[in-house]
Amino acid sequence: MNFNQAYLFALAGATYVSVFMGRIKDMGYDPCEIINNIREIIDNENLSSKIIAGSIRHPQDATDAILAGAQ
């Protein structure tokens, strides 16, 4: 649901971290910014976790997630 959770799980060696885009939008935050920040830290620290974008509600959500750095 947030950067801290994803980062901690990536540090712990998680194969995947999941970002629930629809739920994050419902809370009033930008999920693409969160995905982008997670992608940057995973790349910068050479972690192996992949980002899954979940709670996709609209076709544009999938495009936005991919452009933000989700696999």
CHARMM internal coordinates of N, CA and C (Angstrom, degrees):
IC EDIT
DIST 1 N 1 CA 1.4523
DIST 1 CA 1 C 1.5288
ANGL 1 N 1 CA 1 C 112.16
DIST 1 C 2 N 1.3399
ANGL 1 CA 1 C 2 N 117.03
DIHE 1 N 1 CA 1 C 2 N -21.60
DIST 2 N 2 CA 1.4608
ANGL 1 C 2 N 2 CA 117.69
DIHE 1 CA 1 C 2 N 2 CA -179.25
DIST 2 CA 2 C 1.5305
ANGL 2 N 2 CA 2 C 110.70
DIHE 1 C 2 N 2 CA 2 C -148.10
DIST 2 C 3 N 1.3178
ANGL 2 CA 2 C 3 N 114.34
DIHE 2 N 2 CA 2 C 3 N 171.02
DIST 3 N 3 CA 1.4552
ANGL 2 C 3 N 3 CA 120.89
DIHE 2 CA 2 C 3 N 3 CA -177.64
DIST 3 CA 3 C 1.5241
ANGL 3 N 3 CA 3 C 111.75
DIHE 2 C 3 N 3 CA 3 C -58.18
DIST 3 C 4 N 1.3238
ANGL 3 CA 3 C 4 N 117.20
DIHE 3 N 3 CA 3 C 4 N -47.68
DIST 4 N 4 CA 1.4687
ANGL 3 C 4 N 4 CA 120.77
DIHE 3 CA 3 C 4 N 4 CA -176.08
DIST 4 CA 4 C 1.5255
ANGL 4 N 4 CA 4 C 112.57
DIHE 3 C 4 N 4 CA 4 C -58.21
DIST 4 C 5 N 1.3177
ANGL 4 CA 4 C 5 N 116.68
DIHE 4 N 4 CA 4 C 5 N -45.21
DIST 5 N 5 CA 1.4626
ANGL 4 C 5 N 5 CA 120.00
DIHE 4 CA 4 C 5 N 5 CA 178.95
DIST 5 CA 5 C 1.5247
ANGL 5 N 5 CA 5 C 110.68
DIHE 4 C 5 N 5 CA 5 C -60.80
DIST 5 C 6 N 1.3127
ANGL 5 CA 5 C 6 N 116.43
DIHE 5 N 5 CA 5 C 6 N -48.28
DIST 6 N 6 CA 1.4682
ANGL 5 C 6 N 6 CA 120.05
DIHE 5 CA 5 C 6 N 6 CA -178.00
DIST 6 CA 6 C 1.5185
ANGL 6 N 6 CA 6 C 110.97
DIHE 5 C 6 N 6 CA 6 C -62.91
DIST 6 C 7 N 1.3202
ANGL 6 CA 6 C 7 N 116.87
DIHE 6 N 6 CA 6 C 7 N -42.85
DIST 7 N 7 CA 1.4555
ANGL 6 C 7 N 7 CA 120.85
DIHE 6 CA 6 C 7 N 7 CA -178.85
DIST 7 CA 7 C 1.5245
ANGL 7 N 7 CA 7 C 111.70
DIHE 6 C 7 N 7 CA 7 C -63.87
DIST 7 C 8 N 1.3155
ANGL 7 CA 7 C 8 N 116.65
DIHE 7 N 7 CA 7 C 8 N -44.62
DIST 8 N 8 CA 1.4650
ANGL 7 C 8 N 8 CA 119.81
DIHE 7 CA 7 C 8 N 8 CA 179.96
DIST 8 CA 8 C 1.5249
ANGL 8 N 8 CA 8 C 111.58
DIHE 7 C 8 N 8 CA 8 C -63.46
DIST 8 C 9 N 1.3234
ANGL 8 CA 8 C 9 N 117.31
DIHE 8 N 8 CA 8 C 9 N -40.63
DIST 9 N 9 CA 1.4613
ANGL 8 C 9 N 9 CA 119.75
DIHE 8 CA 8 C 9 N 9 CA 178.59
DIST 9 CA 9 C 1.5262
ANGL 9 N 9 CA 9 C 111.16
DIHE 8 C 9 N 9 CA 9 C -69.10
DIST 9 C 10 N 1.3277
ANGL 9 CA 9 C 10 N 116.86
DIHE 9 N 9 CA 9 C 10 N -36.98
DIST 10 N 10 CA 1.4650
ANGL 9 C 10 N 10 CA 119.66
DIHE 9 CA 9 C 10 N 10 CA 176.49
DIST 10 CA 10 C 1.5285
ANGL 10 N 10 CA 10 C 110.13
DIHE 9 C 10 N 10 CA 10 C -63.75
DIST 10 C 11 N 1.3324
ANGL 10 CA 10 C 11 N 116.93
DIHE 10 N 10 CA 10 C 11 N -42.28
DIST 11 N 11 CA 1.4694
ANGL 10 C 11 N 11 CA 120.37
DIHE 10 CA 10 C 11 N 11 CA 176.90
DIST 11 CA 11 C 1.5229
ANGL 11 N 11 CA 11 C 111.70
DIHE 10 C 11 N 11 CA 11 C -61.66
DIST 11 C 12 N 1.3342
ANGL 11 CA 11 C 12 N 116.06
DIHE 11 N 11 CA 11 C 12 N -33.83
DIST 12 N 12 CA 1.4625
ANGL 11 C 12 N 12 CA 120.96
DIHE 11 CA 11 C 12 N 12 CA -179.21
DIST 12 CA 12 C 1.5331
ANGL 12 N 12 CA 12 C 111.89
DIHE 11 C 12 N 12 CA 12 C -77.18
DIST 12 C 13 N 1.3358
ANGL 12 CA 12 C 13 N 116.63
DIHE 12 N 12 CA 12 C 13 N -4.69
DIST 13 N 13 CA 1.4547
ANGL 12 C 13 N 13 CA 120.16
DIHE 12 CA 12 C 13 N 13 CA 176.75
DIST 13 CA 13 C 1.5119
ANGL 13 N 13 CA 13 C 115.61
DIHE 12 C 13 N 13 CA 13 C 97.04
DIST 13 C 14 N 1.3293
ANGL 13 CA 13 C 14 N 117.51
DIHE 13 N 13 CA 13 C 14 N 15.67
DIST 14 N 14 CA 1.4656
ANGL 13 C 14 N 14 CA 120.02
DIHE 13 CA 13 C 14 N 14 CA 179.18
DIST 14 CA 14 C 1.5248
ANGL 14 N 14 CA 14 C 110.67
DIHE 13 C 14 N 14 CA 14 C -59.94
DIST 14 C 15 N 1.3176
ANGL 14 CA 14 C 15 N 115.80
DIHE 14 N 14 CA 14 C 15 N 137.34
DIST 15 N 15 CA 1.4538
ANGL 14 C 15 N 15 CA 120.39
DIHE 14 CA 14 C 15 N 15 CA 176.93
DIST 15 CA 15 C 1.5217
ANGL 15 N 15 CA 15 C 110.40
DIHE 14 C 15 N 15 CA 15 C -68.12
DIST 15 C 16 N 1.3294
ANGL 15 CA 15 C 16 N 116.54
DIHE 15 N 15 CA 15 C 16 N -38.78
DIST 16 N 16 CA 1.4546
ANGL 15 C 16 N 16 CA 122.48
DIHE 15 CA 15 C 16 N 16 CA -178.65
DIST 16 CA 16 C 1.5218
ANGL 16 N 16 CA 16 C 110.75
DIHE 15 C 16 N 16 CA 16 C -131.97
DIST 16 C 17 N 1.3273
ANGL 16 CA 16 C 17 N 115.77
DIHE 16 N 16 CA 16 C 17 N 145.25
DIST 17 N 17 CA 1.4605
ANGL 16 C 17 N 17 CA 122.01
DIHE 16 CA 16 C 17 N 17 CA 166.28
DIST 17 CA 17 C 1.5205
ANGL 17 N 17 CA 17 C 106.28
DIHE 16 C 17 N 17 CA 17 C -120.91
DIST 17 C 18 N 1.3092
ANGL 17 CA 17 C 18 N 116.88
DIHE 17 N 17 CA 17 C 18 N 140.74
DIST 18 N 18 CA 1.4518
ANGL 17 C 18 N 18 CA 121.49
DIHE 17 CA 17 C 18 N 18 CA -173.85
DIST 18 CA 18 C 1.5226
ANGL 18 N 18 CA 18 C 110.69
DIHE 17 C 18 N 18 CA 18 C -114.90
DIST 18 C 19 N 1.3144
ANGL 18 CA 18 C 19 N 115.45
DIHE 18 N 18 CA 18 C 19 N 133.80
DIST 19 N 19 CA 1.4566
ANGL 18 C 19 N 19 CA 122.36
DIHE 18 CA 18 C 19 N 19 CA 178.10
DIST 19 CA 19 C 1.5256
ANGL 19 N 19 CA 19 C 107.42
DIHE 18 C 19 N 19 CA 19 C -115.03
DIST 19 C 20 N 1.3210
ANGL 19 CA 19 C 20 N 117.02
DIHE 19 N 19 CA 19 C 20 N 119.83
DIST 20 N 20 CA 1.4649
ANGL 19 C 20 N 20 CA 122.07
DIHE 19 CA 19 C 20 N 20 CA -177.76
DIST 20 CA 20 C 1.5200
ANGL 20 N 20 CA 20 C 109.54
DIHE 19 C 20 N 20 CA 20 C -89.33
DIST 20 C 21 N 1.3209
ANGL 20 CA 20 C 21 N 115.80
DIHE 20 N 20 CA 20 C 21 N 89.35
DIST 21 N 21 CA 1.4596
ANGL 20 C 21 N 21 CA 121.88
DIHE 20 CA 20 C 21 N 21 CA -172.22
DIST 21 CA 21 C 1.5251
ANGL 21 N 21 CA 21 C 113.33
DIHE 20 C 21 N 21 CA 21 C -57.03
DIST 21 C 22 N 1.3132
ANGL 21 CA 21 C 22 N 117.38
DIHE 21 N 21 CA 21 C 22 N -48.22
DIST 22 N 22 CA 1.4648
ANGL 21 C 22 N 22 CA 120.44
DIHE 21 CA 21 C 22 N 22 CA -177.81
DIST 22 CA 22 C 1.5133
ANGL 22 N 22 CA 22 C 112.60
DIHE 21 C 22 N 22 CA 22 C -61.90
DIST 22 C 23 N 1.3096
ANGL 22 CA 22 C 23 N 116.56
DIHE 22 N 22 CA 22 C 23 N -43.59
DIST 23 N 23 CA 1.4637
ANGL 22 C 23 N 23 CA 120.18
DIHE 22 CA 22 C 23 N 23 CA 179.26
DIST 23 CA 23 C 1.5227
ANGL 23 N 23 CA 23 C 111.81
DIHE 22 C 23 N 23 CA 23 C -65.80
DIST 23 C 24 N 1.3253
ANGL 23 CA 23 C 24 N 115.74
DIHE 23 N 23 CA 23 C 24 N -39.04
DIST 24 N 24 CA 1.4681
ANGL 23 C 24 N 24 CA 119.65
DIHE 23 CA 23 C 24 N 24 CA 179.20
DIST 24 CA 24 C 1.5281
ANGL 24 N 24 CA 24 C 109.56
DIHE 23 C 24 N 24 CA 24 C -65.04
DIST 24 C 25 N 1.3292
ANGL 24 CA 24 C 25 N 116.87
DIHE 24 N 24 CA 24 C 25 N -42.65
DIST 25 N 25 CA 1.4704
ANGL 24 C 25 N 25 CA 119.90
DIHE 24 CA 24 C 25 N 25 CA 176.60
DIST 25 CA 25 C 1.5267
ANGL 25 N 25 CA 25 C 110.70
DIHE 24 C 25 N 25 CA 25 C -60.85
DIST 25 C 26 N 1.3399
ANGL 25 CA 25 C 26 N 116.65
DIHE 25 N 25 CA 25 C 26 N -40.61
DIST 26 N 26 CA 1.4675
ANGL 25 C 26 N 26 CA 120.90
DIHE 25 CA 25 C 26 N 26 CA 179.49
DIST 26 CA 26 C 1.5288
ANGL 26 N 26 CA 26 C 111.55
DIHE 25 C 26 N 26 CA 26 C -59.71
DIST 26 C 27 N 1.3213
ANGL 26 CA 26 C 27 N 116.69
DIHE 26 N 26 CA 26 C 27 N -30.87
DIST 27 N 27 CA 1.4654
ANGL 26 C 27 N 27 CA 121.02
DIHE 26 CA 26 C 27 N 27 CA -179.90
DIST 27 CA 27 C 1.5304
ANGL 27 N 27 CA 27 C 111.51
DIHE 26 C 27 N 27 CA 27 C -84.18
DIST 27 C 28 N 1.3318
ANGL 27 CA 27 C 28 N 117.20
DIHE 27 N 27 CA 27 C 28 N -3.56
DIST 28 N 28 CA 1.4487
ANGL 27 C 28 N 28 CA 121.01
DIHE 27 CA 27 C 28 N 28 CA 175.70
DIST 28 CA 28 C 1.5193
ANGL 28 N 28 CA 28 C 115.56
DIHE 27 C 28 N 28 CA 28 C 92.52
DIST 28 C 29 N 1.3383
ANGL 28 CA 28 C 29 N 116.55
DIHE 28 N 28 CA 28 C 29 N 15.50
DIST 29 N 29 CA 1.4573
ANGL 28 C 29 N 29 CA 120.67
DIHE 28 CA 28 C 29 N 29 CA -179.62
DIST 29 CA 29 C 1.5273
ANGL 29 N 29 CA 29 C 110.15
DIHE 28 C 29 N 29 CA 29 C -109.50
DIST 29 C 30 N 1.3211
ANGL 29 CA 29 C 30 N 116.00
DIHE 29 N 29 CA 29 C 30 N 164.13
DIST 30 N 30 CA 1.4585
ANGL 29 C 30 N 30 CA 122.36
DIHE 29 CA 29 C 30 N 30 CA 179.64
DIST 30 CA 30 C 1.5278
ANGL 30 N 30 CA 30 C 109.35
DIHE 29 C 30 N 30 CA 30 C -94.15
DIST 30 C 31 N 1.3312
ANGL 30 CA 30 C 31 N 118.59
DIHE 30 N 30 CA 30 C 31 N 107.13
DIST 31 N 31 CA 1.4618
ANGL 30 C 31 N 31 CA 120.16
DIHE 30 CA 30 C 31 N 31 CA -178.46
DIST 31 CA 31 C 1.5235
ANGL 31 N 31 CA 31 C 113.00
DIHE 30 C 31 N 31 CA 31 C -65.75
DIST 31 C 32 N 1.3271
ANGL 31 CA 31 C 32 N 117.51
DIHE 31 N 31 CA 31 C 32 N -28.19
DIST 32 N 32 CA 1.4652
ANGL 31 C 32 N 32 CA 120.11
DIHE 31 CA 31 C 32 N 32 CA -179.76
DIST 32 CA 32 C 1.5236
ANGL 32 N 32 CA 32 C 111.20
DIHE 31 C 32 N 32 CA 32 C -67.65
DIST 32 C 33 N 1.3053
ANGL 32 CA 32 C 33 N 116.96
DIHE 32 N 32 CA 32 C 33 N -36.40
DIST 33 N 33 CA 1.4582
ANGL 32 C 33 N 33 CA 120.36
DIHE 32 CA 32 C 33 N 33 CA 176.29
DIST 33 CA 33 C 1.5268
ANGL 33 N 33 CA 33 C 110.47
DIHE 32 C 33 N 33 CA 33 C -64.65
DIST 33 C 34 N 1.3215
ANGL 33 CA 33 C 34 N 116.25
DIHE 33 N 33 CA 33 C 34 N -40.27
DIST 34 N 34 CA 1.4654
ANGL 33 C 34 N 34 CA 120.70
DIHE 33 CA 33 C 34 N 34 CA 178.52
DIST 34 CA 34 C 1.5202
ANGL 34 N 34 CA 34 C 110.28
DIHE 33 C 34 N 34 CA 34 C -65.34
DIST 34 C 35 N 1.3309
ANGL 34 CA 34 C 35 N 117.14
DIHE 34 N 34 CA 34 C 35 N -46.01
DIST 35 N 35 CA 1.4663
ANGL 34 C 35 N 35 CA 120.83
DIHE 34 CA 34 C 35 N 35 CA 178.62
DIST 35 CA 35 C 1.5201
ANGL 35 N 35 CA 35 C 110.05
DIHE 34 C 35 N 35 CA 35 C -60.03
DIST 35 C 36 N 1.3149
ANGL 35 CA 35 C 36 N 116.69
DIHE 35 N 35 CA 35 C 36 N -45.17
DIST 36 N 36 CA 1.4619
ANGL 35 C 36 N 36 CA 120.53
DIHE 35 CA 35 C 36 N 36 CA -179.66
DIST 36 CA 36 C 1.5231
ANGL 36 N 36 CA 36 C 111.37
DIHE 35 C 36 N 36 CA 36 C -61.05
DIST 36 C 37 N 1.3204
ANGL 36 CA 36 C 37 N 117.70
DIHE 36 N 36 CA 36 C 37 N -43.11
DIST 37 N 37 CA 1.4652
ANGL 36 C 37 N 37 CA 120.95
DIHE 36 CA 36 C 37 N 37 CA 179.01
DIST 37 CA 37 C 1.5245
ANGL 37 N 37 CA 37 C 111.50
DIHE 36 C 37 N 37 CA 37 C -64.87
DIST 37 C 38 N 1.3295
ANGL 37 CA 37 C 38 N 116.50
DIHE 37 N 37 CA 37 C 38 N -39.37
DIST 38 N 38 CA 1.4709
ANGL 37 C 38 N 38 CA 120.25
DIHE 37 CA 37 C 38 N 38 CA 177.70
DIST 38 CA 38 C 1.5322
ANGL 38 N 38 CA 38 C 109.66
DIHE 37 C 38 N 38 CA 38 C -64.85
DIST 38 C 39 N 1.3261
ANGL 38 CA 38 C 39 N 116.48
DIHE 38 N 38 CA 38 C 39 N -44.56
DIST 39 N 39 CA 1.4697
ANGL 38 C 39 N 39 CA 121.08
DIHE 38 CA 38 C 39 N 39 CA 179.19
DIST 39 CA 39 C 1.5213
ANGL 39 N 39 CA 39 C 109.95
DIHE 38 C 39 N 39 CA 39 C -58.33
DIST 39 C 40 N 1.3269
ANGL 39 CA 39 C 40 N 117.56
DIHE 39 N 39 CA 39 C 40 N -44.88
DIST 40 N 40 CA 1.4664
ANGL 39 C 40 N 40 CA 121.02
DIHE 39 CA 39 C 40 N 40 CA -179.44
DIST 40 CA 40 C 1.5236
ANGL 40 N 40 CA 40 C 111.77
DIHE 39 C 40 N 40 CA 40 C -60.41
DIST 40 C 41 N 1.3213
ANGL 40 CA 40 C 41 N 117.98
DIHE 40 N 40 CA 40 C 41 N -46.00
DIST 41 N 41 CA 1.4696
ANGL 40 C 41 N 41 CA 120.09
DIHE 40 CA 40 C 41 N 41 CA -176.87
DIST 41 CA 41 C 1.5247
ANGL 41 N 41 CA 41 C 110.87
DIHE 40 C 41 N 41 CA 41 C -70.84
DIST 41 C 42 N 1.3291
ANGL 41 CA 41 C 42 N 117.55
DIHE 41 N 41 CA 41 C 42 N -36.55
DIST 42 N 42 CA 1.4644
ANGL 41 C 42 N 42 CA 120.46
DIHE 41 CA 41 C 42 N 42 CA 177.05
DIST 42 CA 42 C 1.5298
ANGL 42 N 42 CA 42 C 109.67
DIHE 41 C 42 N 42 CA 42 C -62.84
DIST 42 C 43 N 1.3158
ANGL 42 CA 42 C 43 N 116.01
DIHE 42 N 42 CA 42 C 43 N -44.62
DIST 43 N 43 CA 1.4685
ANGL 42 C 43 N 43 CA 120.02
DIHE 42 CA 42 C 43 N 43 CA 179.58
DIST 43 CA 43 C 1.5223
ANGL 43 N 43 CA 43 C 111.46
DIHE 42 C 43 N 43 CA 43 C -68.06
DIST 43 C 44 N 1.3300
ANGL 43 CA 43 C 44 N 117.09
DIHE 43 N 43 CA 43 C 44 N -46.08
DIST 44 N 44 CA 1.4680
ANGL 43 C 44 N 44 CA 120.97
DIHE 43 CA 43 C 44 N 44 CA -177.14
DIST 44 CA 44 C 1.5260
ANGL 44 N 44 CA 44 C 112.83
DIHE 43 C 44 N 44 CA 44 C -63.53
DIST 44 C 45 N 1.3298
ANGL 44 CA 44 C 45 N 116.41
DIHE 44 N 44 CA 44 C 45 N -34.00
DIST 45 N 45 CA 1.4663
ANGL 44 C 45 N 45 CA 120.08
DIHE 44 CA 44 C 45 N 45 CA -178.13
DIST 45 CA 45 C 1.5315
ANGL 45 N 45 CA 45 C 112.06
DIHE 44 C 45 N 45 CA 45 C -99.59
DIST 45 C 46 N 1.3301
ANGL 45 CA 45 C 46 N 115.85
DIHE 45 N 45 CA 45 C 46 N 8.13
DIST 46 N 46 CA 1.4577
ANGL 45 C 46 N 46 CA 121.84
DIHE 45 CA 45 C 46 N 46 CA 177.00
DIST 46 CA 46 C 1.5315
ANGL 46 N 46 CA 46 C 112.33
DIHE 45 C 46 N 46 CA 46 C 53.79
DIST 46 C 47 N 1.3361
ANGL 46 CA 46 C 47 N 115.67
DIHE 46 N 46 CA 46 C 47 N 44.20
DIST 47 N 47 CA 1.4634
ANGL 46 C 47 N 47 CA 121.17
DIHE 46 CA 46 C 47 N 47 CA 177.29
DIST 47 CA 47 C 1.5236
ANGL 47 N 47 CA 47 C 108.63
DIHE 46 C 47 N 47 CA 47 C -87.58
DIST 47 C 48 N 1.3114
ANGL 47 CA 47 C 48 N 116.79
DIHE 47 N 47 CA 47 C 48 N 156.24
DIST 48 N 48 CA 1.4636
ANGL 47 C 48 N 48 CA 119.73
DIHE 47 CA 47 C 48 N 48 CA -173.49
DIST 48 CA 48 C 1.5282
ANGL 48 N 48 CA 48 C 114.30
DIHE 47 C 48 N 48 CA 48 C -97.74
DIST 48 C 49 N 1.3241
ANGL 48 CA 48 C 49 N 118.32
DIHE 48 N 48 CA 48 C 49 N -3.17
DIST 49 N 49 CA 1.4707
ANGL 48 C 49 N 49 CA 120.96
DIHE 48 CA 48 C 49 N 49 CA -177.16
DIST 49 CA 49 C 1.5198
ANGL 49 N 49 CA 49 C 111.52
DIHE 48 C 49 N 49 CA 49 C -63.08
DIST 49 C 50 N 1.3068
ANGL 49 CA 49 C 50 N 114.90
DIHE 49 N 49 CA 49 C 50 N 145.55
DIST 50 N 50 CA 1.4573
ANGL 49 C 50 N 50 CA 122.81
DIHE 49 CA 49 C 50 N 50 CA 174.52
DIST 50 CA 50 C 1.5278
ANGL 50 N 50 CA 50 C 107.81
DIHE 49 C 50 N 50 CA 50 C -105.83
DIST 50 C 51 N 1.3302
ANGL 50 CA 50 C 51 N 116.21
DIHE 50 N 50 CA 50 C 51 N 150.68
DIST 51 N 51 CA 1.4613
ANGL 50 C 51 N 51 CA 121.73
DIHE 50 CA 50 C 51 N 51 CA -178.54
DIST 51 CA 51 C 1.5208
ANGL 51 N 51 CA 51 C 109.48
DIHE 50 C 51 N 51 CA 51 C -100.98
DIST 51 C 52 N 1.3257
ANGL 51 CA 51 C 52 N 115.32
DIHE 51 N 51 CA 51 C 52 N 123.61
DIST 52 N 52 CA 1.4629
ANGL 51 C 52 N 52 CA 121.94
DIHE 51 CA 51 C 52 N 52 CA 174.77
DIST 52 CA 52 C 1.5265
ANGL 52 N 52 CA 52 C 107.72
DIHE 51 C 52 N 52 CA 52 C -103.01
DIST 52 C 53 N 1.3051
ANGL 52 CA 52 C 53 N 117.48
DIHE 52 N 52 CA 52 C 53 N 129.64
DIST 53 N 53 CA 1.4536
ANGL 52 C 53 N 53 CA 121.74
DIHE 52 CA 52 C 53 N 53 CA 174.17
DIST 53 CA 53 C 1.5256
ANGL 53 N 53 CA 53 C 107.67
DIHE 52 C 53 N 53 CA 53 C -96.61
DIST 53 C 54 N 1.3185
ANGL 53 CA 53 C 54 N 116.23
DIHE 53 N 53 CA 53 C 54 N 117.29
DIST 54 N 54 CA 1.4545
ANGL 53 C 54 N 54 CA 121.75
DIHE 53 CA 53 C 54 N 54 CA 179.91
DIST 54 CA 54 C 1.5194
ANGL 54 N 54 CA 54 C 110.70
DIHE 53 C 54 N 54 CA 54 C -111.71
DIST 54 C 55 N 1.3030
ANGL 54 CA 54 C 55 N 115.69
DIHE 54 N 54 CA 54 C 55 N 178.69
DIST 55 N 55 CA 1.4622
ANGL 54 C 55 N 55 CA 122.88
DIHE 54 CA 54 C 55 N 55 CA 179.09
DIST 55 CA 55 C 1.5309
ANGL 55 N 55 CA 55 C 110.60
DIHE 54 C 55 N 55 CA 55 C 55.54
DIST 55 C 56 N 1.3374
ANGL 55 CA 55 C 56 N 114.78
DIHE 55 N 55 CA 55 C 56 N 42.53
DIST 56 N 56 CA 1.4634
ANGL 55 C 56 N 56 CA 121.54
DIHE 55 CA 55 C 56 N 56 CA 177.44
DIST 56 CA 56 C 1.5262
ANGL 56 N 56 CA 56 C 107.37
DIHE 55 C 56 N 56 CA 56 C -76.07
DIST 56 C 57 N 1.3040
ANGL 56 CA 56 C 57 N 116.42
DIHE 56 N 56 CA 56 C 57 N 121.81
DIST 57 N 57 CA 1.4737
ANGL 56 C 57 N 57 CA 120.05
DIHE 56 CA 56 C 57 N 57 CA -176.37
DIST 57 CA 57 C 1.5257
ANGL 57 N 57 CA 57 C 113.46
DIHE 56 C 57 N 57 CA 57 C -109.78
DIST 57 C 58 N 1.3210
ANGL 57 CA 57 C 58 N 116.10
DIHE 57 N 57 CA 57 C 58 N -21.04
DIST 58 N 58 CA 1.4643
ANGL 57 C 58 N 58 CA 120.72
DIHE 57 CA 57 C 58 N 58 CA -177.16
DIST 58 CA 58 C 1.5266
ANGL 58 N 58 CA 58 C 108.59
DIHE 57 C 58 N 58 CA 58 C -138.28
DIST 58 C 59 N 1.3226
ANGL 58 CA 58 C 59 N 118.40
DIHE 58 N 58 CA 58 C 59 N 151.38
DIST 59 N 59 CA 1.4581
ANGL 58 C 59 N 59 CA 120.08
DIHE 58 CA 58 C 59 N 59 CA 178.21
DIST 59 CA 59 C 1.5293
ANGL 59 N 59 CA 59 C 112.98
DIHE 58 C 59 N 59 CA 59 C -53.96
DIST 59 C 60 N 1.3188
ANGL 59 CA 59 C 60 N 117.14
DIHE 59 N 59 CA 59 C 60 N -37.39
DIST 60 N 60 CA 1.4591
ANGL 59 C 60 N 60 CA 120.22
DIHE 59 CA 59 C 60 N 60 CA -179.61
DIST 60 CA 60 C 1.5294
ANGL 60 N 60 CA 60 C 111.57
DIHE 59 C 60 N 60 CA 60 C -63.64
DIST 60 C 61 N 1.3458
ANGL 60 CA 60 C 61 N 117.73
DIHE 60 N 60 CA 60 C 61 N -29.08
DIST 61 N 61 CA 1.4654
ANGL 60 C 61 N 61 CA 120.74
DIHE 60 CA 60 C 61 N 61 CA 177.47
DIST 61 CA 61 C 1.5261
ANGL 61 N 61 CA 61 C 110.74
DIHE 60 C 61 N 61 CA 61 C -59.60
DIST 61 C 62 N 1.3246
ANGL 61 CA 61 C 62 N 116.54
DIHE 61 N 61 CA 61 C 62 N -40.26
DIST 62 N 62 CA 1.4764
ANGL 61 C 62 N 62 CA 119.91
DIHE 61 CA 61 C 62 N 62 CA 179.45
DIST 62 CA 62 C 1.5157
ANGL 62 N 62 CA 62 C 110.73
DIHE 61 C 62 N 62 CA 62 C -64.94
DIST 62 C 63 N 1.3147
ANGL 62 CA 62 C 63 N 117.33
DIHE 62 N 62 CA 62 C 63 N -44.44
DIST 63 N 63 CA 1.4622
ANGL 62 C 63 N 63 CA 121.30
DIHE 62 CA 62 C 63 N 63 CA 177.68
DIST 63 CA 63 C 1.5234
ANGL 63 N 63 CA 63 C 110.68
DIHE 62 C 63 N 63 CA 63 C -61.47
DIST 63 C 64 N 1.3171
ANGL 63 CA 63 C 64 N 116.33
DIHE 63 N 63 CA 63 C 64 N -46.46
DIST 64 N 64 CA 1.4645
ANGL 63 C 64 N 64 CA 120.39
DIHE 63 CA 63 C 64 N 64 CA -179.63
DIST 64 CA 64 C 1.5114
ANGL 64 N 64 CA 64 C 111.63
DIHE 63 C 64 N 64 CA 64 C -61.26
DIST 64 C 65 N 1.3290
ANGL 64 CA 64 C 65 N 117.08
DIHE 64 N 64 CA 64 C 65 N -40.52
DIST 65 N 65 CA 1.4637
ANGL 64 C 65 N 65 CA 121.37
DIHE 64 CA 64 C 65 N 65 CA 179.76
DIST 65 CA 65 C 1.5173
ANGL 65 N 65 CA 65 C 111.13
DIHE 64 C 65 N 65 CA 65 C -63.39
DIST 65 C 66 N 1.3123
ANGL 65 CA 65 C 66 N 116.58
DIHE 65 N 65 CA 65 C 66 N -44.83
DIST 66 N 66 CA 1.4732
ANGL 65 C 66 N 66 CA 120.51
DIHE 65 CA 65 C 66 N 66 CA 179.38
DIST 66 CA 66 C 1.5250
ANGL 66 N 66 CA 66 C 110.87
DIHE 65 C 66 N 66 CA 66 C -62.97
DIST 66 C 67 N 1.3223
ANGL 66 CA 66 C 67 N 116.64
DIHE 66 N 66 CA 66 C 67 N -44.60
DIST 67 N 67 CA 1.4673
ANGL 66 C 67 N 67 CA 120.72
DIHE 66 CA 66 C 67 N 67 CA -179.77
DIST 67 CA 67 C 1.5279
ANGL 67 N 67 CA 67 C 112.17
DIHE 66 C 67 N 67 CA 67 C -66.35
DIST 67 C 68 N 1.3412
ANGL 67 CA 67 C 68 N 116.73
DIHE 67 N 67 CA 67 C 68 N -26.71
DIST 68 N 68 CA 1.4514
ANGL 67 C 68 N 68 CA 121.21
DIHE 67 CA 67 C 68 N 68 CA 179.37
DIST 68 CA 68 C 1.5297
ANGL 68 N 68 CA 68 C 111.76
DIHE 67 C 68 N 68 CA 68 C -81.50
DIST 68 C 69 N 1.3549
ANGL 68 CA 68 C 69 N 117.52
DIHE 68 N 68 CA 68 C 69 N -16.58
DIST 69 N 69 CA 1.4463
ANGL 68 C 69 N 69 CA 119.83
DIHE 68 CA 68 C 69 N 69 CA 176.00
DIST 69 CA 69 C 1.5151
ANGL 69 N 69 CA 69 C 116.62
DIHE 68 C 69 N 69 CA 69 C 123.17
DIST 69 C 70 N 1.3173
ANGL 69 CA 69 C 70 N 117.56
DIHE 69 N 69 CA 69 C 70 N 4.97
DIST 70 N 70 CA 1.4723
ANGL 69 C 70 N 70 CA 120.47
DIHE 69 CA 69 C 70 N 70 CA 176.85
DIST 70 CA 70 C 1.5182
ANGL 70 N 70 CA 70 C 109.64
DIHE 69 C 70 N 70 CA 70 C -74.92
DIST 70 C 71 N 1.3229
ANGL 70 CA 70 C 71 N 115.52
DIHE 70 N 70 CA 70 C 71 N 150.87
DIST 71 N 71 CA 1.4563
ANGL 70 C 71 N 71 CA 119.71
DIHE 70 CA 70 C 71 N 71 CA 176.15
DIST 71 CA 71 C 1.5180
ANGL 71 N 71 CA 71 C 109.74
DIHE 70 C 71 N 71 CA 71 C -86.89
END
COOR INIT
IC SEED 1 N 1 CA 1 C
IC BUILD
